[in-house]
Amino acid sequence: MLRNFFEKKDFMIIKKRKKMIAILLAIIVFITTFLLWQNNSIVVTRINITNVKIPDVFTGYNIVHISDLHNKKFGKNQSVILRKIVKEKPDIILITGDLIDKNKTDIGVAMEFIYGAINICPIYYVTGNHEKLSGVYSTLSQLLINAGVIVLENAKTVIEKEQQKIEILGVQDPQFSTNSYSDAFVVDESLKSLTDSNDNTFKILLSHRPELIETYAKNEIDLVFSGHAHGGQIRLPIIGGLFSPNQGIFPEYTKGVYYKENTSMVVSRGLGNSIFPFRIFNRPEIIVVTLSKT
Ligand SMILES: [Fe+2]
């Protein structure tokens, strides 16, 4: 009788343990699947930018914005991300830095993306802080130039369409500066040398850092593309992003469009990760901006 009681008790304990293990496994599978989805499934965000300075012939001009790839792979030879870009029929692709990552630097993975993307349309590129921190930028920049990418290191260029033009400016990430001035000062100096307040051409700026919006507005840039904040890494309702480099906790500029005086700034949540390895409620993002004259 007593033996039967203990056998039954043991059976109940084993059954309970099995149930606990099954629940634990289900939770692990759910969390793993959720994190894989959150970190690998790309979202396409479409934004319309209107401005009186945009020439008529640039109405409908499609710009794909890529930022902070951080050596991440999206399919074999980056086929997943490239397929998504092709679908958007871009006129140009803008890359705003951190194509490589300082902790897992792999130029090959970065170039797989570039070799595919350059067959879609022209690419304009600026550095992020990770290009400097990786220590391999000179090799990367040479490969980018050889592939046909327009590398803007504190430089500008013009896009012409039916005798109308817009300007594309690019500043190098302030991490490249060897002096002790602030990031804002370094970028401000670069922009001063690239802009002329008497010139009314629509100006697009590529700059990795969104926290320098005041500097962009001061230099009368019309439209800025930036990244760096990784969407605040973890996003919560109402609160938004939780942290980002150079902005700290509860960062102000993490995703979407921000306005300051006559400047509009598009901030990409980016595609890859760096020191913090996960994105939560913050899937990798491709931005598609369509221009139109007001
Ligand atoms: Fe980054």
Residues whose N, C-alpha, C, O or C-beta is under 5 A from the ligand:
A	BS01	LIG	D68 D98 H228
